[in-house]
Amino acid sequence: MTHQALCNRTIFFVSDGTGITAETFGNAILAQFSLEASHIRLPFTDSVDKAHQTVRQINHIADVGGVKPIVFTTLVNMDVLHVINEGCKDKCMLLDMFGTFVNPLEVELGIKSNHRIGRFSDVSKSKAYHDRIEAINFSLAHDDGQSNTDLEQSDVILVGVSRSGKTPTSLYLAMQYGLKASNYPLIPEDFERQHLPPALVPHKKKIFGLTIQAARLSEIRNERRPNSRYADLANCRMEVAEAEAMMRRAGIRWLSTTTKSIEEIATTILQEIKPERLAY
């Protein structure tokens, strides 16, 4: 197959719910390939009429592009799935998550699955959903050292210099795992005192440190405050060195975020901190 054909590939994510599961599933598999492609999301495909519209769209892309689109589905409605299967079977590669994984598990376990539409169905009745919303609100309220109150409720407390990745990691932990994540910036006053902010000391077991290469930190800060002392490379080197020295003295576990994704950072934190509310 030519390079042009690879670049012209179109990936569809089709679901009768939000499509988040289909997209997560599909992207995890596609990450194994060096593939440039266009992504088309078709959530809430929950009727036969919508299924026929989806078929027309997939087949049109196949005809125009001259190559089969790849279609990831998480469809619970069997009538909808049948329409798409029959309508596109000669013009696309269809990967059905439920057919591939859920059906064999039903056979192995000897029980029927719930056949729910997505992870967000019946959210109004889900304690886990409400816990996640509460965790997000908590993490926002305790972002960047805004609040010292209720720190004992934190599952995780992240520390590090400004712009080292604390806020996005805190929000990821809250949104993905329902964890109450606080974060505190380490600032020059902390370096002068040569110890952690006093409010954090009683909660040391929950603390995890983030650091970053000074050159990368300078780049990030220059996007926010160009040509400032805050973004100056020499200042960034000083802050990073002081923060790492402080974390070593305090015996805090830490990692560099320079080349790591949010998912990798969060996974490492969970392995080290092991919050009580998560099952292992």
Secondary structure, DSSP 8 states (H G I E B T S, - for coil): --HHHHHT-EEEEEESS-SHHHHHHHHHHHTTS----EEEEE----SHHHHHHHHHHHHHHHHHHSS--EEEEE---HHHHHHHHHHHTTT-EEEEHIIIIIHHHHHHHTS-----SSTTTTGGG-HHHHHHHHHHHHHHHTGGG---TTGGG-SEEEEESTTSSHHHHHHHHHHHH---EEEEE--HHHHHHTS--GGGGGGGGGEEEEE--HHHHHHHHHHHSTT-GGG-HHHHHHHHHHHHHHHHHHT-EEEE-TT--HHHHHHHHHHHH--TTS--
